Amino acid sequence: MDGPLEGTRIVDLTALVSGPIATMMLAEQGADVIKVEPPGQGDLVRAIGNARSGISPLFATSNRSKRSIVIDLKQAAGVELLKRLVSTADVFVQNFRPGTADRMGFGESVLRAMVSDLIYVSISGFGETGPCAQQRVYDPIIQARSGFAAIQRDRETGRPRMVRTIMADKLTALTAAQAMTAALLARERTGEGQHVRIAMLDAMVSFLWPEGMMDYTFVRDGDELGRQSREPQLRDLVFETSDGFITAATVSDREWEGFARAVQRPELVDDPRFVAGTVRIENWDERLDLMEEVFRTDTTAHWLDRLSAEQVPCAPILERHELLTDAQIAANELIEEVDHPQVGRIRHIRPAARFDRTAARVRGFAPTLGQHTDEVLAEIGLEEPELAALRATGTIA
């Protein structure tokens, strides 16, 4: 079996990031993902960044292993063509704003009437009800409303900060991919399809909750409003060395003792400010000041050697270009270089999950716009005269 999801067909109407990354993951686990794009520009991500031959870097890495067809869903003939395609599918996924798919003629109830065991997936920003449901959403909007930007606030100024990667989009993608595979498993067991709804806000708050909301997990008497502003803002575990930056974590007593040995300061083990985990948290700034003072006295390589020898968790803080030559990433065979027929030499990463019996793999490059229109439609029974007529009216491209 070539991939754990071989034999599964997914009709993918998603655009931008969260949906496409989710379906890309399933494509590389063997699913046949058919990406349906509008005529003209196609998915907006095709044009984001330094695009080559209609393929941007973000599109190339979010839409690998899929097939692309172009259907104009503003035309009734296009909607009928989509329904015909969905009749062959196991999963249908869209990330229009709530209500849009229904208005366009391919809402859940319509497609369910055609395919009773269909898994219908709706990805939205805020969910389908509530005061924000119809708002346009991008990643920073969710970082702001989920509490994520607040927890990243600057310690000195109190100014909230965003994480400088599209965290909410990618986290939603992971949540959606897991949910789709769970729904497929449930259908295998029960024979029933279902409607799976994923809101970016829900995914982000769920991700934040375990430790980011620890102070709010147990309900207390009294006013909880404004507690965030009173909480101490712990500094990042970033330490400057004489030639760079490292991180090191001393959570357990054993790790703190290892740090004391690594820096040849045995008296720190019995220092009342650091003698136990709870005390080390209370004296967080003093502990980090001390660690940084020590680390500045020698090189990154020196301290990583010493800390590793004492089994203290540590790592260099790598610049992005250093990932390309990092020994551990090379050992994991994570980054691959291949020749792309349109854009030339390209780097991509292999699927993160490794299956020893049903291999996940990059099954093809991100498609050019409409690259597989004729191929896919021929598979569902359209012949050349019908394809020509649809193309003449602009229904397909």
SULGI-V577513 format. One record per residue. N is the residue number from 0. RES is the residue in three letters. SS is DSSP state (H for helix, E for strand, C for the rest). PHI is phi in whole degrees, 0 to 359 (999 if undefined). OMEGA is omega as a letter, one per 40 degrees, with the letter a starting at -180 (999 if undefined). Layout:
BEGIN
{{N;RES;SS;PHI;OMEGA} {N;RES;SS;PHI;OMEGA}}
END
This chain:
BEGIN
{{0;MET;C;999;a} {1;ASP;C;265;a} {2;GLY;C;103;a} {3;PRO;C;295;a} {4;LEU;C;253;i} {5;GLU;C;303;a} {6;GLY;C;93;i} {7;THR;C;263;i} {8;ARG;E;249;i} {9;ILE;E;239;i} {10;VAL;E;265;a} {11;ASP;E;245;i} {12;LEU;C;260;a} {13;THR;C;280;i} {14;ALA;C;224;a} {15;LEU;C;68;a} {16;VAL;C;235;a} {17;SER;H;299;i} {18;GLY;H;295;a} {19;PRO;H;302;i} {20;ILE;H;292;i} {21;ALA;H;300;a} {22;THR;H;287;i} {23;MET;H;298;i} {24;MET;H;300;a} {25;LEU;H;287;i} {26;ALA;H;299;a} {27;GLU;C;281;i} {28;GLN;C;260;i} {29;GLY;C;112;a} {30;ALA;C;290;i} {31;ASP;E;272;a} {32;VAL;E;260;i} {33;ILE;E;255;a} {34;LYS;E;272;a} {35;VAL;E;263;a} {36;GLU;E;239;i} {37;PRO;C;284;i} {38;PRO;C;293;i} {39;GLY;C;98;a} {40;GLN;C;275;a} {41;GLY;C;75;i} {42;ASP;C;302;a} {43;LEU;H;303;a} {44;VAL;H;295;i} {45;ARG;H;303;a} {46;ALA;H;256;a} {47;ILE;C;271;a} {48;GLY;C;95;a} {49;ASN;C;275;a} {50;ALA;C;289;i} {51;ARG;E;235;i} {52;SER;C;52;i} {53;GLY;C;77;a} {54;ILE;E;232;i} {55;SER;C;272;i} {56;PRO;H;303;a} {57;LEU;H;293;i} {58;PHE;H;296;a} {59;ALA;H;299;a} {60;THR;H;264;i} {61;SER;H;257;a} {62;ASN;C;226;i} {63;ARG;C;297;i} {64;SER;C;66;i} {65;LYS;C;247;i} {66;ARG;E;246;a} {67;SER;E;249;i} {68;ILE;E;232;a} {69;VAL;E;249;i} {70;ILE;E;227;i} {71;ASP;C;274;a} {72;LEU;C;279;i} {73;LYS;C;277;i} {74;GLN;C;260;i} {75;ALA;H;301;i} {76;ALA;H;295;i} {77;GLY;H;292;i} {78;VAL;H;295;i} {79;GLU;H;296;i} {80;LEU;H;293;i} {81;LEU;H;299;i} {82;LYS;H;300;i} {83;ARG;H;298;i} {84;LEU;H;292;a} {85;VAL;H;297;i} {86;SER;C;298;i} {87;THR;C;257;a} {88;ALA;C;255;i} {89;ASP;C;262;a} {90;VAL;E;226;i} {91;PHE;E;236;a} {92;VAL;E;226;a} {93;GLN;E;217;i} {94;ASN;C;230;i} {95;PHE;C;290;i} {96;ARG;C;297;a} {97;PRO;C;309;i} {98;GLY;C;93;a} {99;THR;H;294;a} {100;ALA;H;299;i} {101;ASP;H;297;a} {102;ARG;H;295;a} {103;MET;H;276;i} {104;GLY;C;102;i} {105;PHE;C;225;i} {106;GLY;C;290;a} {107;GLU;H;301;a} {108;SER;H;295;i} {109;VAL;H;294;a} {110;LEU;H;288;i} {111;ARG;H;297;i} {112;ALA;H;296;i} {113;MET;H;274;a} {114;VAL;C;232;a} {115;SER;C;295;a} {116;ASP;C;258;a} {117;LEU;C;295;i} {118;ILE;E;265;a} {119;TYR;E;256;a} {120;VAL;E;243;i} {121;SER;E;242;i} {122;ILE;E;252;a} {123;SER;E;225;i} {124;GLY;C;282;a} {125;PHE;C;242;a} {126;GLY;C;105;a} {127;GLU;C;263;i} {128;THR;C;227;i} {129;GLY;C;100;a} {130;PRO;C;293;a} {131;CYS;C;255;a} {132;ALA;C;303;a} {133;GLN;C;264;i} {134;GLN;C;287;i} {135;ARG;C;289;a} {136;VAL;C;225;i} {137;TYR;C;233;a} {138;ASP;H;309;a} {139;PRO;H;299;i} {140;ILE;H;297;a} {141;ILE;H;286;i} {142;GLN;H;302;a} {143;ALA;H;291;a} {144;ARG;H;278;a} {145;SER;C;275;a} {146;GLY;C;93;a} {147;PHE;H;292;i} {148;ALA;H;295;a} {149;ALA;H;294;a} {150;ILE;H;289;i} {151;GLN;C;269;a} {152;ARG;C;303;i} {153;ASP;C;294;a} {154;ARG;C;295;a} {155;GLU;C;277;a} {156;THR;C;262;a} {157;GLY;C;78;a} {158;ARG;C;286;i} {159;PRO;C;298;a} {160;ARG;C;224;i} {161;MET;C;273;i} {162;VAL;C;287;a} {163;ARG;C;271;i} {164;THR;C;211;a} {165;ILE;C;281;a} {166;MET;H;299;a} {167;ALA;H;295;i} {168;ASP;H;299;a} {169;LYS;H;288;i} {170;LEU;H;294;i} {171;THR;H;297;i} {172;ALA;H;300;i} {173;LEU;H;297;i} {174;THR;H;297;a} {175;ALA;H;293;a} {176;ALA;H;298;i} {177;GLN;H;296;a} {178;ALA;H;295;i} {179;MET;H;295;i} {180;THR;H;292;i} {181;ALA;H;296;i} {182;ALA;H;294;i} {183;LEU;H;297;i} {184;LEU;H;295;i} {185;ALA;H;298;i} {186;ARG;H;294;i} {187;GLU;H;300;a} {188;ARG;H;276;a} {189;THR;H;249;a} {190;GLY;C;80;a} {191;GLU;C;248;i} {192;GLY;C;273;i} {193;GLN;C;198;i} {194;HIS;E;262;i} {195;VAL;E;255;a} {196;ARG;E;244;i} {197;ILE;E;233;i} {198;ALA;E;258;i} {199;MET;H;303;i} {200;LEU;H;300;a} {201;ASP;H;297;a} {202;ALA;H;297;a} {203;MET;H;288;i} {204;VAL;H;294;i} {205;SER;H;299;i} {206;PHE;H;293;a} {207;LEU;H;288;a} {208;TRP;H;301;a} {209;PRO;H;309;i} {210;GLU;H;247;a} {211;GLY;H;290;a} {212;MET;C;242;a} {213;MET;H;303;a} {214;ASP;H;286;a} {215;TYR;H;244;a} {216;THR;H;289;i} {217;PHE;C;275;a} {218;VAL;C;286;a} {219;ARG;C;242;i} {220;ASP;C;286;i} {221;GLY;C;102;a} {222;ASP;C;280;i} {223;GLU;C;264;a} {224;LEU;C;294;i} {225;GLY;C;85;a} {226;ARG;H;298;a} {227;GLN;H;305;a} {228;SER;H;290;a} {229;ARG;H;267;a} {230;GLU;C;286;i} {231;PRO;C;293;i} {232;GLN;C;263;a} {233;LEU;C;289;i} {234;ARG;C;290;i} {235;ASP;C;292;i} {236;LEU;C;275;i} {237;VAL;C;242;a} {238;PHE;E;235;i} {239;GLU;E;273;i} {240;THR;C;254;a} {241;SER;C;289;a} {242;ASP;C;221;i} {243;GLY;C;173;a} {244;PHE;E;222;i} {245;ILE;E;224;i} {246;THR;E;235;i} {247;ALA;E;210;a} {248;ALA;C;239;i} {249;THR;C;233;a} {250;VAL;C;280;a} {251;SER;C;274;i} {252;ASP;H;299;a} {253;ARG;H;298;i} {254;GLU;H;290;i} {255;TRP;H;295;i} {256;GLU;H;296;i} {257;GLY;H;296;i} {258;PHE;H;299;a} {259;ALA;H;301;i} {260;ARG;H;291;a} {261;ALA;H;298;a} {262;VAL;C;263;i} {263;GLN;C;57;i} {264;ARG;C;232;a} {265;PRO;H;300;a} {266;GLU;H;294;a} {267;LEU;H;292;a} {268;VAL;H;298;a} {269;ASP;H;259;i} {270;ASP;C;297;a} {271;PRO;C;300;i} {272;ARG;C;285;a} {273;PHE;C;229;a} {274;VAL;C;287;i} {275;ALA;C;216;a} {276;GLY;H;302;a} {277;THR;H;294;i} {278;VAL;H;290;i} {279;ARG;H;296;i} {280;ILE;H;293;a} {281;GLU;H;298;a} {282;ASN;C;252;a} {283;TRP;H;306;a} {284;ASP;H;296;i} {285;GLU;H;298;a} {286;ARG;H;295;a} {287;LEU;H;291;i} {288;ASP;H;300;a} {289;LEU;H;296;a} {290;MET;H;298;a} {291;GLU;H;294;i} {292;GLU;H;301;i} {293;VAL;H;291;a} {294;PHE;H;295;a} {295;ARG;C;291;a} {296;THR;C;277;a} {297;ASP;C;209;a} {298;THR;C;278;i} {299;THR;H;303;a} {300;ALA;H;300;i} {301;HIS;H;301;a} {302;TRP;H;289;i} {303;LEU;H;295;i} {304;ASP;H;297;a} {305;ARG;H;294;a} {306;LEU;H;294;a} {307;SER;H;297;i} {308;ALA;H;298;i} {309;GLU;C;261;i} {310;GLN;C;59;i} {311;VAL;C;269;i} {312;PRO;C;303;a} {313;CYS;E;202;i} {314;ALA;E;195;i} {315;PRO;E;287;i} {316;ILE;C;269;a} {317;LEU;C;276;i} {318;GLU;C;286;a} {319;ARG;H;300;a} {320;HIS;H;293;i} {321;GLU;H;288;i} {322;LEU;H;299;a} {323;LEU;H;292;a} {324;THR;H;237;a} {325;ASP;C;293;a} {326;ALA;H;295;a} {327;GLN;H;290;i} {328;ILE;H;296;i} {329;ALA;H;295;i} {330;ALA;H;297;i} {331;ASN;C;282;a} {332;GLU;C;53;a} {333;LEU;C;277;a} {334;ILE;E;263;i} {335;GLU;E;240;i} {336;GLU;E;244;a} {337;VAL;E;219;i} {338;ASP;E;265;i} {339;HIS;E;266;a} {340;PRO;C;294;i} {341;GLN;C;258;a} {342;VAL;C;250;i} {343;GLY;E;89;a} {344;ARG;E;293;a} {345;ILE;E;220;i} {346;ARG;E;259;i} {347;HIS;E;213;i} {348;ILE;E;253;i} {349;ARG;C;289;i} {350;PRO;C;304;a} {351;ALA;C;292;a} {352;ALA;C;277;i} {353;ARG;C;253;i} {354;PHE;C;251;a} {355;ASP;C;277;i} {356;ARG;C;242;a} {357;THR;C;233;a} {358;ALA;C;296;i} {359;ALA;C;273;a} {360;ARG;C;202;i} {361;VAL;C;289;a} {362;ARG;C;261;i} {363;GLY;C;166;i} {364;PHE;C;285;i} {365;ALA;C;303;a} {366;PRO;C;285;i} {367;THR;C;289;a} {368;LEU;C;298;i} {369;GLY;C;72;a} {370;GLN;C;303;a} {371;HIS;C;245;a} {372;THR;H;305;a} {373;ASP;H;296;a} {374;GLU;H;299;a} {375;VAL;H;291;a} {376;LEU;H;291;i} {377;ALA;H;295;i} {378;GLU;H;294;i} {379;ILE;C;259;i} {380;GLY;C;104;i} {381;LEU;C;282;i} {382;GLU;C;255;a} {383;GLU;H;303;i} {384;PRO;H;300;i} {385;GLU;H;292;i} {386;LEU;H;298;a} {387;ALA;H;296;a} {388;ALA;H;292;i} {389;LEU;H;295;i} {390;ARG;H;291;a} {391;ALA;H;295;i} {392;THR;C;270;a} {393;GLY;C;80;i} {394;THR;C;291;i} {395;ILE;E;232;i} {396;ALA;C;207;999}}
END
